[in-house]
């Protein structure tokens, strides 16, 4: 059992009658009751859209006010279980990639500094 406070408060699951939502509909019919019993602190909201062109989405609402949305298009029920578990285990903070600092060197180039005077006109004929 993992200790700590889970920040996920509500899960919205949007499905439609399209073929891309088949895995999400199967997951709702087979696994939703188990997840709702396991994660009793999370409210599940299922939305069935009449539009066939809507891709299934799972949206998590967190205690810190943030939302995370995952598109579950053409996913199997097992993959959707992993997505819901991933949303549950997150804390809602943004995941940002740290960029590397630009390289700095103390060694001068052995070719020397480039200047405009070094360039020659095309087609590089010797002057």
BADREN-391783 format. One record per residue: x, y negated, z of N, C-alpha, C in turn. Coordinates in steps of 0.1 Angstrom, whole numbers, padded with zeros to 4 digits, always signed. Example, Ala and Ser with C-alpha at 12.3 -4.5 7.8 and 13.67 -1.06 7.14 Angstrom:
+0132+0057+0078+0123+0045+0078+0132+0033+0078 +0128+0022+0071+0137+0011+0071+0129+0000+0079 
//
This chain:
+0009+0012+0000+0000+0000+0000+0009-0012+0000 +0006-0022-0009+0014-0034-0010+0008-0044+0000 +0017-0051+0007+0013-0061+0016+0012-0075+0010 +0005-0084+0016+0004-0097+0010-0010-0101+0007 -0012-0113+0002-0025-0118-0002-0025-0119-0017 -0036-0113-0023-0038-0114-0037-0046-0127-0040 -0041-0134-0050-0047-0147-0054-0059-0146-0063 -0061-0134-0070-0071-0133-0080-0085-0133-0073 -0093-0142-0078-0107-0143-0072-0118-0138-0081 -0116-0140-0094-0127-0136-0103-0121-0132-0116 -0127-0122-0122-0124-0117-0136-0136-0118-0145 -0134-0125-0156-0144-0126-0166-0140-0117-0178 -0149-0108-0182-0146-0099-0193-0156-0102-0204 -0151-0107-0215-0160-0110-0227-0158-0100-0237 -0169-0093-0241-0169-0083-0251-0180-0086-0261 -0179-0080-0273-0189-0082-0283-0193-0068-0289 -0201-0068-0300-0204-0056-0306-0195-0052-0317 -0184-0059-0318-0174-0056-0329-0166-0043-0326 -0159-0038-0336-0150-0027-0334-0138-0030-0325 -0134-0042-0325-0122-0046-0317-0126-0045-0302 -0138-0046-0298-0143-0045-0284-0146-0031-0280 -0144-0021-0288-0148-0007-0284-0141-0003-0272 -0128-0005-0271-0120-0001-0259-0125-0008-0247 -0128-0021-0248-0133-0029-0236-0146-0024-0232 -0155-0020-0241-0168-0015-0238-0167-0001-0231 -0158+0007-0236-0156+0020-0230-0150+0019-0216 -0141+0009-0214-0135+0007-0201-0146+0002-0191 -0155-0006-0196-0166-0011-0187-0175+0001-0183 -0178+0009-0192-0187+0021-0189-0180+0031-0180 -0167+0033-0181-0160+0044-0174-0153+0039-0162 -0145+0028-0163-0135+0025-0152-0139+0013-0144 -0149+0005-0147-0152-0007-0140-0156-0005-0126 -0164+0006-0124-0169+0009-0110-0157+0012-0101 -0148+0020-0106-0136+0023-0098-0128+0011-0094 -0126+0002-0104-0118-0010-0102-0125-0019-0092 -0138-0020-0093-0146-0029-0084-0146-0024-0070 -0145-0010-0068-0144-0005-0055-0130-0007-0049 -0120-0005-0058-0106-0006-0054-0102-0021-0050 -0107-0030-0058-0104-0045-0056-0117-0051-0052 -0121-0049-0040-0134-0055-0035-0134-0070-0033 -0122-0076-0033-0122-0090-0031-0123-0098-0044 -0124-0091-0055-0125-0097-0069-0139-0096-0074 -0144-0107-0079-0157-0107-0085-0156-0105-0100 -0163-0095-0105-0163-0092-0119-0175-0098-0126 -0173-0105-0137-0183-0111-0145-0182-0106-0159 -0192-0098-0164-0192-0092-0177-0201-0100-0186 -0195-0105-0197-0203-0113-0207-0203-0105-0220 -0215-0102-0225-0217-0096-0238-0221-0106-0248 -0213-0108-0258-0216-0118-0268-0223-0112-0280 -0233-0119-0285-0240-0113-0297-0232-0115-0310 -0222-0124-0309-0214-0127-0321-0205-0115-0323 -0204-0110-0336-0196-0099-0339-0181-0102-0341 -0178-0115-0343-0165-0119-0346-0157-0123-0334 -0162-0122-0322-0155-0126-0310-0146-0115-0305 -0133-0118-0303-0124-0108-0298-0126-0106-0283 -0124-0094-0277-0126-0093-0263-0115-0100-0255 -0119-0107-0244-0109-0114-0236-0111-0111-0221 -0101-0111-0214-0101-0109-0200-0095-0121-0193 -0102-0128-0185-0098-0141-0180-0098-0139-0164 -0086-0143-0158-0085-0142-0144-0085-0156-0138 -0093-0158-0127-0093-0171-0120-0087-0169-0107 -0077-0178-0104-0069-0176-0092-0072-0186-0081 -0068-0184-0069-0071-0193-0058-0064-0206-0059 -0053-0207-0066-0046-0219-0068-0051-0228-0079 -0063-0224-0085-0069-0232-0095-0065-0228-0109 -0056-0220-0111-0051-0217-0125-0059-0205-0131 -0058-0204-0144-0065-0193-0151-0055-0186-0160 -0056-0173-0162-0048-0166-0171-0057-0158-0180 -0055-0159-0193-0063-0152-0203-0055-0142-0211 -0061-0130-0213-0054-0120-0221-0064-0115-0231 -0060-0115-0243-0069-0109-0254-0067-0094-0254 -0078-0087-0254-0078-0072-0253-0083-0066-0266 -0079-0072-0277-0083-0068-0291-0077-0054-0294 -0086-0045-0298-0082-0031-0302-0073-0024-0292 -0076-0026-0279-0069-0019-0268-0077-0007-0264 -0070+0003-0259-0077+0015-0254-0081+0012-0239 -0090+0020-0234-0094+0018-0220-0082+0019-0210 -0072+0027-0213-0060+0028-0204-0052+0016-0205 -0051+0010-0217-0043-0003-0218-0051-0014-0211 -0064-0014-0212-0072-0025-0205-0070-0023-0190 -0070-0011-0185-0067-0009-0171-0054-0015-0166 -0044-0013-0175-0031-0019-0172-0031-0034-0172 -0039-0040-0182-0040-0055-0182-0047-0060-0170 -0058-0053-0166-0065-0058-0154-0057-0057-0142 -0049-0046-0141-0040-0045-0129-0029-0056-0129 -0024-0059-0141-0014-0070-0143-0020-0083-0138 -0032-0086-0142-0039-0099-0138-0041-0099-0123 -0044-0087-0118-0046-0087-0103-0033-0089-0095 -0022-0084-0100-0010-0085-0093-0003-0098-0095 -0007-0106-0104-0001-0119-0106-0006-0129-0095 +0001-0140-0094-0003-0150-0085-0009-0162-0091 -0009-0162-0105-0015-0173-0112-0006-0184-0116 +0006-0184-0111+0016-0194-0115+0020-0192-0129 +0024-0203-0136+0029-0203-0149+0043-0196-0150 +0045-0187-0160+0057-0181-0162+0065-0189-0172 +0076-0194-0168+0084-0203-0177+0098-0197-0178 +0103-0198-0190+0116-0193-0193+0126-0205-0191 +0137-0201-0184+0147-0211-0181+0156-0212-0193 +0158-0224-0198+0167-0225-0210+0181-0226-0205 +0190-0221-0213+0204-0222-0209+0209-0236-0211 +0219-0240-0203+0225-0253-0204+0233-0253-0217 +0235-0265-0223+0243-0265-0235+0258-0262-0232 +0265-0255-0240+0278-0251-0236+0287-0264-0236 +0296-0264-0226+0306-0275-0225+0320-0268-0224 +0329-0274-0230+0343-0269-0230+0352-0280-0228 +0364-0277-0222+0374-0287-0219+0385-0285-0230 +0384-0275-0238+0395-0273-0248+0391-0280-0261 +0400-0288-0267+0397-0294-0279+0398-0285-0291 +0391-0288-0301+0391-0279-0313+0405-0280-0320 +0410-0268-0324+0423-0268-0330+0422-0274-0344 +0410-0275-0350+0408-0281-0363+0408-0296-0362 +0406-0302-0351+0405-0316-0349+0391-0321-0350 +0388-0334-0347+0375-0340-0348+0372-0343-0362 +0359-0340-0366+0355-0343-0380+0352-0358-0381 +0356-0364-0392+0353-0378-0395+0348-0379-0410 +0342-0390-0413+0338-0392-0427+0349-0393-0437 +0361-0398-0432+0373-0400-0441+0378-0386-0446 +0375-0375-0440+0380-0363-0444+0373-0357-0456 +0360-0360-0457+0352-0355-0468+0357-0360-0482 +0356-0351-0492+0359-0355-0506+0346-0354-0514 +0346-0362-0525+0334-0361-0534+0333-0347-0540 +0320-0344-0544+0318-0331-0551+0323-0332-0565 +0329-0323-0571+0331-0309-0569+0345-0306-0563 +0348-0313-0553+0360-0311-0544+0373-0311-0553 +0374-0320-0562+0386-0321-0570+0397-0328-0563 +0408-0323-0564+0420-0329-0557+0422-0344-0563 +0424-0353-0554+0426-0367-0558+0440-0370-0559 
//
